[in-house]
């Protein structure tokens, strides 16, 4: 198949932690890529081969130029929910295929079964996509390995104690690179229409064990101190929304004493084993050191 024959894929959330990696994966596979960004200056951070369109999910009409002539869309929704319906209608009018970055809200595991406004939004978007007749694939990553950068890197960089609740809560962190590789594969390869994939890392680790793994990658022991949920709320007040903190606390509380939910989806789709959290930590060690 000549590259000329491949209609471009539009990547939303193009500068985000998954979208940016999806772009690289698509380019490596010889797929023409369009990127949707809210600010035109974001184009400077993207590879030269990418065709950049300025548009905003909260202004559905702004997507038309980017969608015109595209074959598929990688949809990441980080905007307020009001315009979801109008955006999905526009996708259906222009393209044949959509891959949606959702969450494992249907997964029968306590970690994913707590009240969660994001899950409600994702479920609604999935219903709208299904109603349009678009060829769709749903990607459902569990806990992102990169969450640990937001959660623990500040304390680790400062040489402070990592203070965290529910140290015994288990999860199977999935490497962002594996999420992106699966998303890219389902965007350009046949056989994934109707696919619904829960993506996890290969092993169940407590939160305390994850911090230990980062310490191993850095060659030093990281002090860890269990704190109460209320102490955690005080610590993160003003940094993270209260609803996000409540959601995390509920999920971790429910996950204590439960091995993490693990799937083989990454290996099934890519043909290679998912990266371990240890591999992720080694590859991102520099982000946890003072010099970053």
Buried (B, 14 or more C-beta within 10 A) or exposed (E): EEEEEBBBBBBBBBBBBBBBBBBBBBBEBEBBBBBBBBEEEBBEEBEEEBBBBBBBBBEBEBBEEBBEEBBBBBBBBEBEBEBBBBBBBBBBEBBBBBBBBBBBBBBEBBBBBBEBEBBEBBBBBBEBBEEBEBBBBBBBBBBBBBBBBEBBBEBBBEEEEBBBBBBBBBBBBBBBBBBBBBBBBBBBEEEBEEBBBBBBBBBBBBBBBBBBBBBBBBEEEBEBEEBEBEBBBEBBEEEBEEEBBBBBBBBBBBBBEBEBBBBEBBEEBBEEEBBBBBBBBBBBBEBBEEEE
